[in-house]
Amino acid sequence: MSSSHVTLSYHRGTIVIKGLKSLPFATIDSKTNSLISYGINYRKITRYLEAKNIEYDDQVLDLLPLGQLPKIKLKMRDYQKEAIKSWDREKIGSIVLPTGAGKTVIGLKIIEKINSPTLIVVPTLDLIKQWTENLSKNFNIEIGNIGGGTENIQAITVSTYDSAYIKAQSIGNKFLFIVFDEVHHLPAPSYRLIAETFVAPYRLGLTATIVREDRLDADFPYLIGKTAFQITADELAKKNYLANYVIERKQTFMAKEEYQKYKENMTLYYTCLRKIGLKMNSYNSFKRLIMISSRNNLARKALVARNKAVDIALNSRSKMDEIRNILSENKKTKTIIFTQHNKLVYDISNAFLIPFITYKSSKQEREDVLCGFKEGRYNAIVTSKVLDEGIDVPDAQLGILVSGTGSSREFVQRLGRLLRPKNDNQQARLIEIISSGTSEILTSKRRQRNITLSNVT
């Protein structure tokens, strides 16, 4: 079949195939009587046609012009070289490295190697800034940005996930290479459409942990390719690339009246669950409880009781006493205190006169606190989830986890904030404060299921 008979073109996130009656990865569009397929299948379609010796006219790509990128003068570690080599075999897939192990450096070297129009997708505006600064410094070209009110599309562009989702259909054929930083966000129902809409045959995911609590990480092979390379914090610590670390669990005992109220609310919670016939045995069970609580009084009653109990456990006076003891024993140690909710952030900040960072903190406030922490004006800061990813946090030696979810990904990210190599090979410590006799014990076990047990005391 001649190339004039079979054509491939791009239309709003899809590949349109004319001149064939059937093709794997494609379906018939009843309106145009042409075959159509998601943009993500561009590589599969072209490989199939070439394997079958079917000539075709490829009109899919509308690439942004990019000259020869300069060689980056960066000293690469052995595992970084190995990661790039592993990814380069198929030029798709994710690289999983602990926080502080140099994922951005790997991304820059692969962008240099591919030397093609590239879109980098990130979850936050802070990461847009960080990536843009690194790209500009190393490649000495104008870097495009999409997000935060800016829309400047260049051959190398950095975009938020939200903006890439909005723009996907119109720019999905302008890049050969797409990098998903913090790629664990990608399988979300809306964000996955970015991967499906863009035709980019070369795909790289970067993350500290690829596991998702909703098990949607099973979709990664389809969206971006299988994990190409993975190494643990333990392995890197043994080679002195990251700090050795220890996780300590400290159980506190609530006051009698606090514990009584906790037990009363948890009893009410489980009683309501039994009456409505709902078992909390999977990730989606709690989601279902929230959904039915809008129309079911018992479910709403269960939710309120559970939230009251959790609030009592997380905010017990004994936890505040334990924080006071730890801070007193570690006065000259750089410390980050992590909590689940902003209310506790403010309580800790007020009780111990510690600067805080939450999602409500202005950019100027956040930068001042982080700068003060880096310079040593502050020895301790307290935060909720805002420092988990996407922000360059100065070195800390001690972490205090006052409250958190059962997410192992969240736990690994928080631990990663402590793992940059220390002076004199000092050990990093993460102290987890748990209210004894509460659901926090199970939550702790769940979030540490991917941590080497030898590091837990």
Order of alpha helices (4+ residues) and beta strands (2+ residues): beta-beta-beta-beta-alpha-beta-alpha-beta-alpha-beta-alpha-beta-beta-beta-alpha-beta-alpha-beta-alpha-beta-alpha-beta-alpha-alpha-alpha-alpha-beta-alpha-beta-alpha-beta-beta-alpha-beta-alpha
